[in-house]
Structures are given as C-alpha cells and as structure tokens.
Amino acid sequence: MTNITGVTLVPCSNKTSMKNREFILALMLLAAGNVFALTAKERADQIYAGHPNIVRDLQYKTVAGFDDLEQLSMDLILPEKNLYAEGAPVVLFIHGGGWSGGERYVLDRTTFKSYTDVGIAVACISYRLAKDGNSALDCLIDCKDAARFLVKHAETYGLDPNRFATRGHSAGGHLALSVALVPDQAALLRGDPSLAGFTPRFVSVVAEAPLTTLFNPEQADSLGTITTKPQALKKILGGTSAKSPPPEDLINNNTRAAFIASLQSAAPIQQVARVLSPEFWLQSSSPAILLVHGSADPLISVRGARYFKRLADERGAKVVYIEVKNGNHSFRSPDAQTTTSHSLKELHQGNREFTIKNMGRVRHPY
C-alpha cells in the first residue's frame, strides 16, 4: 500500500477493472495538482492561519538583483507570552535547496508553535540563491544580515540579542553552522552597512545533513557526493574555470585544493572557500551544536559529519552527533526492506529539546 499526497493506493487484484485503476490514478494526480498548484503565499497562508502574532514579509535588506533591486524578507513568528526576562530568544530557520533553490515556507504549524508556545520567536528567512552571479557566500551574507536586522530591531519586537539559535537542513544546515560559527567581523561577510555592528550571540545550532568543509575530501568526503563534482564546486564558490577534473580526482586533498585555487572569481576564491568551510571556525567557545546525518546520505557524505565531530572533540567544542543508521539525505530509509535507527518524529523532538535547553532559563515555567 502506497501513500502519495494523501491518497492511499491499494494494489489492484485481477478482478479490479481498468476503469477503477484509471479512476484511482486520476484522484492521485488531482491531489498532487492541488498541492503543487498552491503559490508560496498560499502555502504560507495555510501554515500561519490563526496565529495572532506573526509579522509577515518583514523586509530586512535590499540588494541588487539580476534585473532590478531585490527585497529580501522574513516571516517573524512571535510568542504570545513573554516567558524570558530579557526578551524572546530567536531561532533562525534557514531553508535548504542546494544553495540555488528552495524557499522559506518550510515549517509546518506544529513545528513553529512548538517554539512559540514556550516563549521562543521563530524567523523564517529568504536569501539570495546561488545563481545569476551569486554564490553560497551571498547566501551566507544574507543570513548574517537577517540576524543583524533582528538585533537592530530587538527592542521593537521584544527579542533577546544574546540568545539566538539557528536550524537548517542540507544547504540550510551548512548555512546554520556558518552563520553561528564565522565571526561577523570576517571581511568577506560585510553585508548591509546599515546593519553593521549589530551582532547576535548564538547559543545553539541544529544542523541536519550539512556540508562541513570544502577541503580535506580524503577525511570528509565520498566519491559521488556533490562536492566531488566540479560544476557543484563552481556553483557553491561562484567561480569559473575551463577545467573539469573527474570526481575521482576531486576526492584527493591536494587536487581539490588546487582546483579551488584555479577558479576565477571577483572575490579571493580561497578565502571564500575557507569562510564557507565550518571546520575552520569551530572552537571551544563555539555555541552548542547538534549535528545530525544519515549514514546512507548519497548527496553530502556522512564522513564530513564524522570528521567534524572528531575535530570538535579535539578542540573541546560542544558538539552532539546523531548518526541515523540507514538514513538517506532526508533521514528516510532507501528502500522498504530497511529501517532507520531514528524516526523523523524522534529527530524533530530532539532538535527542539536541544534548542530549548541551550536557550537557558525562563522567567517562570511554561
């Protein structure tokens, strides 16, 4: 029995007529069409319906777009009750999509309410995508600026600039790590001048299936993942090159570093690659990190997560690592015969509890 977009398909017996099978298929396609026909705004309307304390489409900066100026916005979901003496802590939810896709409407109502019900604000942010001349560095700068904007306007929205957290999956997990770990003072991360100097203090990171480094593939990568593909590295870094070494060459530390150095870019490409590699910024004073990765992830190697955890232990950083046995990139089993070590419900609950714990004490019990 298979369930697709809410329609349960029952295997047909020999007695089932062709008409019945066609009818079932038509229902399935209709249900799928209804789901995918919704615009982003319509999906957001459904997600946020009935919540009394949401600031929708809050613009945090304007950037030069491909054709015109582009406004970057967030949805800020505020708690109904003030449970923290210094203001509401904030969780930045950063969407995935390979740095070049995706949108901020990724939370369901149950997820964001699980934070706001205990006094924590949730910010779902949009950022420039790595295309049309942009790179993952632009994604990171925008995410940094979104956090800076919230610090600048903390008093307006009743927020605590000293209790920020990030959470993201895949490219969003990589950005969640990078936003919290790379210092705001890094030269390449200077964003909107009007937001300069407004620096949040990050206390927690939840990074699911993230890229942890662009370097050291012998320790942190596997053949066939996205970072062994030259076109993917060019997209992430925003560089161009006539060279396209085969993936088996890019699994070598020296060859990977040489290829990155060979990319042509307006920005200093090796510094960009370093800024976009969380391994270089992890230290004992880093915020608490929950790192989750599937052992069977075909897109971003689980070896990167294991490598990051080893570095954390060596450096005295606070990293909790959960490896989902048999889990793919979305922590599901790759086939019906295999089960994973953790359910999605268990993972979501653990992510939430980790964040809340690291936000510190509330004013009174919720």
C-alpha positions as CSV (number, residue, x, y, z in Angstrom):
1,M,0.0,0.0,0.0
2,T,1.5,3.4,-1.0
3,N,0.5,6.8,0.2
4,I,1.1,9.8,-2.2
5,T,-0.1,13.3,-1.4
6,G,-2.7,11.9,1.0
7,V,-4.2,9.4,-1.4
8,T,-3.8,5.7,-0.4
9,L,-3.3,3.4,-3.3
10,V,-4.4,-0.2,-2.8
11,P,-2.8,-2.8,-5.1
12,C,-5.3,-3.9,-7.7
13,S,-6.4,-7.6,-7.9
14,N,-7.1,-9.3,-11.2
15,K,-10.7,-8.6,-10.7
16,T,-10.2,-4.9,-10.4
17,S,-11.4,-3.2,-13.6
18,M,-9.2,-0.9,-15.7
19,K,-11.8,1.8,-15.1
20,N,-11.2,1.6,-11.3
21,R,-7.4,1.8,-11.8
22,E,-7.8,4.8,-14.0
23,F,-10.1,6.4,-11.5
24,I,-7.6,5.9,-8.7
25,L,-4.8,7.3,-10.8
26,A,-6.9,10.3,-11.7
27,L,-7.6,11.0,-8.0
28,M,-3.9,10.8,-7.2
29,L,-3.0,13.2,-10.0
30,L,-5.7,15.6,-8.9
31,A,-4.5,15.6,-5.3
32,A,-0.9,16.2,-6.4
33,G,-2.1,19.0,-8.6
34,N,-3.9,20.7,-5.7
35,V,-0.7,20.5,-3.6
36,F,1.7,21.9,-6.3
37,A,-0.8,24.4,-7.6
38,L,-0.5,26.5,-4.4
39,T,1.7,29.5,-4.6
40,A,4.3,30.2,-1.9
41,K,2.0,32.8,-0.4
42,E,-1.0,30.4,-0.4
43,R,1.1,27.8,1.4
44,A,2.2,30.4,3.9
45,D,-1.4,31.5,4.4
46,Q,-2.3,27.9,5.3
47,I,0.7,27.5,7.6
48,Y,0.2,30.7,9.5
49,A,-3.6,30.8,9.6
50,G,-5.0,31.7,13.0
51,H,-1.7,32.6,14.7
52,P,-2.2,36.1,16.3
53,N,1.4,37.2,16.4
54,I,3.2,37.0,13.0
55,V,5.0,39.7,11.1
56,R,4.7,38.6,7.5
57,D,7.1,39.6,4.8
58,L,9.3,41.7,7.0
59,Q,11.9,43.2,4.8
60,Y,15.4,43.1,6.2
61,K,17.6,44.4,3.3
62,T,17.6,45.3,-0.4
63,V,20.2,44.0,-2.8
64,A,21.0,44.4,-6.5
65,G,19.1,41.7,-8.3
66,F,19.6,40.2,-11.7
67,D,17.3,42.7,-13.4
68,D,16.4,45.2,-10.6
69,L,16.6,45.7,-6.9
70,E,15.6,42.7,-4.9
71,Q,13.9,42.9,-1.5
72,L,14.8,40.2,1.0
73,S,12.3,39.3,3.6
74,M,11.5,37.1,6.5
75,D,8.4,35.9,8.5
76,L,8.8,36.6,12.2
77,I,6.6,34.5,14.4
78,L,6.5,35.9,17.9
79,P,5.4,34.1,21.1
80,E,2.1,35.1,22.6
81,K,3.6,35.2,26.1
82,N,6.8,36.8,27.3
83,L,8.4,34.0,29.3
84,Y,12.0,35.3,29.2
85,A,13.1,38.3,31.3
86,E,15.4,39.7,28.6
87,G,13.0,39.2,25.7
88,A,12.2,36.3,23.5
89,P,15.1,34.1,22.2
90,V,15.2,33.6,18.4
91,V,15.5,30.6,16.2
92,L,16.5,31.3,12.6
93,F,15.1,28.7,10.3
94,I,17.3,28.5,7.2
95,H,15.8,26.6,4.2
96,G,17.8,24.2,2.1
97,G,17.7,23.6,-1.7
98,G,21.3,23.2,-2.7
99,W,22.1,26.9,-2.2
100,S,20.3,27.6,-5.5
101,G,16.7,26.7,-4.8
102,G,14.1,26.4,-2.0
103,E,12.0,28.9,-0.1
104,R,11.4,30.0,3.4
105,Y,8.0,28.4,3.8
106,V,9.3,25.1,5.0
107,L,7.8,24.9,8.6
108,D,4.5,23.3,9.4
109,R,2.3,24.9,12.0
110,T,3.1,22.3,14.6
111,T,6.8,22.9,14.4
112,F,6.8,26.7,14.8
113,K,4.2,26.5,17.6
114,S,6.4,24.1,19.5
115,Y,8.8,27.0,19.9
116,T,6.5,29.9,20.2
117,D,4.4,28.1,22.9
118,V,7.5,28.1,25.1
119,G,8.4,31.7,24.5
120,I,10.8,31.4,21.6
121,A,10.5,33.5,18.4
122,V,10.9,31.9,15.0
123,A,12.3,33.7,12.0
124,C,11.9,32.1,8.6
125,I,14.2,33.9,6.2
126,S,14.7,34.2,2.5
127,Y,18.2,34.8,1.0
128,R,19.7,35.3,-2.4
129,L,20.2,32.0,-4.2
130,A,23.5,30.8,-5.7
131,K,22.7,31.6,-9.4
132,D,22.7,34.6,-11.7
133,G,26.1,35.6,-10.5
134,N,25.6,34.8,-6.8
135,S,27.4,32.2,-4.7
136,A,26.9,30.5,-1.4
137,L,28.8,33.3,0.1
138,D,25.9,35.7,-0.8
139,C,23.6,33.2,0.8
140,L,25.6,33.4,4.0
141,I,25.9,37.2,4.0
142,D,22.2,37.5,3.7
143,C,21.6,35.1,6.6
144,K,24.0,37.1,8.7
145,D,22.2,40.3,7.8
146,A,18.8,38.8,8.7
147,A,20.2,38.0,12.2
148,R,21.8,41.5,12.4
149,F,18.5,43.1,11.4
150,L,16.7,41.3,14.3
151,V,19.4,42.5,16.7
152,K,19.0,46.1,15.5
153,H,15.2,45.9,16.0
154,A,15.3,43.7,19.1
155,E,13.5,46.2,21.3
156,T,10.8,46.7,18.7
157,Y,9.9,43.0,18.6
158,G,10.8,42.1,22.2
159,L,13.8,39.9,21.3
160,D,16.9,38.9,23.3
161,P,20.0,39.6,21.1
162,N,22.1,37.3,23.4
163,R,20.0,34.2,22.8
164,F,20.0,33.3,19.1
165,A,19.9,29.9,17.5
166,T,20.0,28.5,14.0
167,R,18.4,25.4,12.5
168,G,18.6,24.1,8.9
169,H,18.8,21.0,6.7
170,S,21.2,20.3,3.9
171,A,22.4,23.6,2.4
172,G,20.4,25.2,5.2
173,G,22.3,23.1,7.7
174,H,25.6,24.3,6.2
175,L,24.4,27.9,6.5
176,A,23.1,27.3,10.0
177,L,26.6,26.3,11.0
178,S,28.3,29.1,9.1
179,V,26.1,31.8,10.4
180,A,26.7,30.9,14.0
181,L,30.4,30.0,13.7
182,V,32.0,32.5,11.3
183,P,32.6,35.8,13.1
184,D,30.7,38.8,11.8
185,Q,34.0,40.7,11.6
186,A,35.2,38.4,8.7
187,A,36.0,40.8,5.9
188,L,34.1,38.8,3.3
189,L,30.9,38.8,5.4
190,R,30.4,42.6,5.5
191,G,26.8,43.0,4.4
192,D,24.4,45.8,4.5
193,P,26.2,48.8,6.0
194,S,23.1,49.9,7.9
195,L,23.3,46.6,9.9
196,A,27.0,46.8,10.7
197,G,27.8,46.4,14.4
198,F,24.6,44.6,15.3
199,T,25.9,41.2,16.3
200,P,23.8,38.5,17.8
201,R,25.2,36.0,20.3
202,F,24.5,32.4,19.1
203,V,23.9,29.8,21.8
204,S,22.7,26.8,19.7
205,V,22.9,25.3,16.3
206,V,20.9,22.4,14.8
207,A,22.5,21.3,11.5
208,E,20.9,18.4,9.7
209,A,22.9,16.8,6.8
210,P,25.2,19.8,6.4
211,L,28.3,20.3,4.4
212,T,31.1,20.8,7.0
213,T,34.0,21.6,4.7
214,L,35.0,22.2,1.1
215,F,38.5,20.9,1.8
216,N,40.1,17.7,3.0
217,P,38.0,15.2,1.0
218,E,40.2,12.3,2.0
219,Q,38.8,12.7,5.5
220,A,35.4,14.3,4.9
221,D,34.0,13.2,1.5
222,S,33.0,10.2,-0.5
223,L,33.0,9.6,-4.3
224,G,29.7,10.5,-5.9
225,T,28.7,13.3,-3.5
226,I,28.0,16.8,-4.7
227,T,31.4,18.2,-3.7
228,T,33.2,15.7,-5.9
229,K,31.5,17.3,-8.9
230,P,33.4,20.3,-10.4
231,Q,30.2,22.0,-11.5
232,A,28.8,21.9,-8.0
233,L,32.0,23.4,-6.5
234,K,31.9,26.2,-9.1
235,K,28.3,27.0,-8.2
236,I,28.9,27.0,-4.5
237,L,32.0,29.2,-4.7
238,G,30.8,31.3,-7.6
239,G,34.0,30.6,-9.6
240,T,34.6,29.8,-13.3
241,S,37.2,27.5,-14.8
242,A,37.7,25.6,-18.1
243,K,38.9,22.7,-16.0
244,S,36.5,20.0,-15.0
245,P,38.6,17.2,-13.3
246,P,36.8,13.9,-12.9
247,P,35.2,13.2,-9.5
248,E,37.9,10.6,-8.6
249,D,40.5,13.4,-8.7
250,L,38.5,15.7,-6.5
251,I,38.5,13.1,-3.7
252,N,42.2,13.9,-3.3
253,N,43.1,16.6,-0.8
254,N,45.8,18.2,-3.0
255,T,43.8,18.0,-6.2
256,R,40.7,19.5,-4.5
257,A,42.7,22.4,-3.1
258,A,44.4,23.0,-6.4
259,F,41.1,23.0,-8.3
260,I,39.6,25.5,-5.8
261,A,42.6,27.8,-6.2
262,S,42.3,27.6,-10.0
263,L,38.7,29.1,-10.0
264,Q,38.4,32.6,-11.4
265,S,36.2,34.9,-9.3
266,A,35.9,38.6,-8.4
267,A,36.4,37.6,-4.7
268,P,39.5,35.9,-3.4
269,I,38.4,32.3,-4.1
270,Q,40.5,30.5,-1.5
271,Q,39.3,32.9,1.3
272,V,35.7,32.3,0.1
273,A,36.2,28.6,0.3
274,R,37.6,28.9,3.8
275,V,34.7,31.1,5.0
276,L,32.3,28.5,3.6
277,S,34.0,25.6,5.4
278,P,32.7,25.4,9.0
279,E,35.6,23.2,10.1
280,F,37.9,26.2,10.2
281,W,35.7,28.1,12.6
282,L,34.9,25.5,15.2
283,Q,36.5,26.2,18.6
284,S,35.9,25.6,22.3
285,S,33.9,28.8,22.6
286,S,31.6,27.9,19.7
287,P,27.8,27.6,20.5
288,A,26.4,24.2,21.3
289,I,25.8,22.2,18.1
290,L,23.5,19.3,17.4
291,L,24.8,17.6,14.2
292,V,22.5,15.0,12.5
293,H,23.5,13.0,9.4
294,G,22.2,9.8,7.7
295,S,24.7,7.0,7.2
296,A,23.4,6.4,3.7
297,D,23.3,10.0,2.5
298,P,24.2,10.0,-1.2
299,L,24.4,13.8,-1.6
300,I,26.6,15.0,1.3
301,S,28.9,12.4,2.8
302,V,28.4,11.3,6.3
303,R,32.2,11.2,6.5
304,G,32.0,15.0,6.8
305,A,29.9,14.9,9.9
306,R,32.1,12.3,11.5
307,Y,35.2,14.4,10.6
308,F,33.6,17.5,12.2
309,K,32.7,15.6,15.3
310,R,36.4,14.4,15.6
311,L,37.6,18.0,15.3
312,A,35.1,19.1,17.9
313,D,36.4,16.5,20.4
314,E,40.0,17.6,19.7
315,R,39.2,21.3,20.1
316,G,36.9,21.0,23.1
317,A,33.8,22.2,21.2
318,K,30.3,21.3,22.3
319,V,29.0,19.0,19.5
320,V,26.4,16.3,20.0
321,Y,26.4,14.0,17.0
322,I,23.5,11.7,15.9
323,E,24.1,9.4,13.0
324,V,20.9,8.0,11.6
325,K,21.7,4.4,10.6
326,N,20.4,3.6,7.1
327,G,19.1,7.2,6.7
328,N,19.4,9.0,3.4
329,H,19.7,12.7,2.9
330,S,16.2,13.2,4.4
331,F,16.8,10.6,7.1
332,R,14.4,8.1,5.5
333,S,15.3,4.5,4.6
334,P,16.4,4.0,1.0
335,D,14.1,1.0,0.5
336,A,11.1,-0.7,2.1
337,Q,13.2,-3.5,3.5
338,T,15.5,-1.2,5.5
339,T,14.6,0.6,8.7
340,T,16.4,3.6,10.2
341,S,17.7,3.9,13.7
342,H,15.7,7.1,14.4
343,S,12.2,8.1,13.3
344,L,11.6,11.6,11.9
345,K,9.4,12.3,14.9
346,E,12.2,11.4,17.3
347,L,14.6,13.6,15.4
348,H,12.3,16.7,15.3
349,Q,11.6,16.3,19.0
350,G,15.3,16.0,19.8
351,N,16.1,19.1,17.7
352,R,13.5,21.2,19.5
353,E,14.6,20.0,23.0
354,F,18.3,20.7,22.2
355,T,17.5,24.3,21.2
356,I,15.2,25.0,24.1
357,K,17.8,23.6,26.6
358,N,20.5,25.8,25.3
359,M,18.4,28.9,25.4
360,G,18.8,28.9,29.2
361,R,16.3,29.5,32.0
362,V,12.9,31.1,31.5
363,R,11.4,33.6,33.8
364,H,8.7,31.2,35.0
365,P,7.5,27.7,34.0
366,Y,5.6,27.4,30.8
